[in-house]
């Protein structure tokens, strides 16, 4: 299976997935975004690169543009989830067939993009999540947050999802997935297992692959700002809402 | 027969039967009519969108009716088990404010969603029109 067959855009024509785009949401990342973009270029990925500047005031957009990326700038700060979604909408509108999303702070390694891309191109999954089973350096979620994670990991298992790192910003998505995420149900702050559940319920196939992650140079993940209790509350609420939506869909189903 | 020292039921009756001071009544009527007129003016000059007018008009009419027809207020007070007409007014006022707040919260949620979608659209259009500072072609 994992042989030397060329999987990627090199082969034109009958390859069903040939146009991909790397989506990088960035907020105040001017000091780091240049290095991230250069490392992607240097690792020779075939995808185009799109940076979503989420209303940064530090020239992130200029640095990214100078480094050769396409840049979309939000007129003001909308949130990490909204920036991702702008990337999805752009990809959908411009006919891209898959999206690879990664963070702008350098914690995801460009050399590992093929690990995420491969299951998509082989048609084995619609969403591939890069998980930090292995940490290059310590990642310490707080106690309550750790508890919350455990709880939702368990809920996810109940729902039939086996994803250990649902908040990972390092993912690859088939068009089927990012098209779904262009809807208003996609959270503007931090997509989490709620989004994966939504995809799972719509019949999309999820897959997790192991990746290495450098600890964020800022020393904290994007999510550390959310209070743990609010996090647990938000997850409970969105799981409940999505279960209602599912029930409605089921009820409506046979009548049609 | 010796009455109990505190006959709460009788005390309540006394409070409910207490006549309303003429000045209170005058103030209530003037105030509520003024609110009603202000709302009418706002609607007329389209400062208040039609969508918002029903709840405000109902509130204004209700206030006028209650300040004129005092027995109605007493009847409501009796029915909901309150002791004084003023508690009834505060209670209804609170209900009204909560309804309005909830309504605004719903509106704000949908406005937030619309603003997000618009901002995304603007950002994409700007990229497509090449008006972004130094976007490479």
Interface residues (C-beta under 8 A of the other chain):
Chain A: X52 X61 X62 X65 X66 X68 X69 X70 X71 X72 X73 X74 X75 X76 X78 X82 X85 X86 X89 X90 X93 X184 X188
Chain B: X113 X116 X117 X119 X120 X122 X123 X124 X126 X127 X132 X133 X134 X135 X136
